[in-house]
Amino acid sequence: QPAEMIKAVRDANLAMALVCVALGFVAWLGSAITLGVFMDSDKRNTIGLYCSQMASGFTAVSMPAGVGPAFVNLQFLRKSGYRSTAATAVMSAVWAVQGGTTIVLLLTIGLFTGRNTLSGMIPTNTLIMVIAIVALVVSAAMAIPPVRHLVTEKYLPVVKAYARNLVNVLARPKELALGIAGALVLNLATGLGFWAALMAFGYHTNPAETTFIFLLANTLGSAVPTPGGLGAVEAVLSVAFTAVGIPSSIAVSAT
């Protein structure tokens, strides 16, 4: 519906569009906090941290979901003086905190809003089949002696060193709490940014429910290996928001 999308943009509320932009800057701040707290204080550069997250925001929509931001963070940590194993551990800690926070936030908002969207959108049978196939392939590979020896002698020591670094990074309560706070800022600012985008197009929705549906749809859509989940995210968002009464053309425009 290109005519509807053009009309929506022409009649959009500029003030709410600027709020959406501001929330984007806040989301980068939250992401920078989560990465920064797991870094050593002598290697932490505030401006560099924020700029790296701006670069991550660009790669998030130009490369497959998770790959771009991970690459930028890894390069930033290496430039900051971290060795590869330590940099990967810090980056993985950031992933774990952000992913865990997103799941807890989804469950919490879902419980309080009473939405059953979470249970209806996850393809349970497909998920179980994929896990079973992966487990079968791994088991079959480990049954072959040369493969088993290669894994235990070459890769297992690397995994142990990486796991040790990851545990050391996560075993700091103060830093972990600040990392979770940064992840909350990132998730809430991103979700409210979508709410502001809908408001800019004249659609008044509940901020908590909008944040919940957006985070869920964005998470599921981003699992598709296209740049930033493009196409899949719009499809999931269109279905989710059309179900609560918002035209699909507006949902895609807001995205």
ZIGIDA-V482828 format. One record per run of one state. SS is the DSSP state (~ for helix, > for strand, _ for the rest). FROM is the first residue (numbers start at 1). TO is the last residue. If there is no record, write none. Layout:
# ZIGIDA-V482828
SS FROM TO
SS FROM TO
This chain:
# ZIGIDA-V482828
_ 1 1
~ 2 10
_ 11 13
~ 14 37
_ 38 40
~ 41 43
_ 44 45
~ 46 62
_ 63 63
> 64 64
_ 65 66
~ 67 79
_ 80 83
~ 84 113
_ 114 116
~ 117 121
_ 122 123
~ 124 142
_ 143 144
~ 145 170
_ 171 172
~ 173 200
_ 201 206
~ 207 222
_ 223 226
> 227 227
_ 228 231
~ 232 242
_ 243 247
~ 248 254
_ 255 255
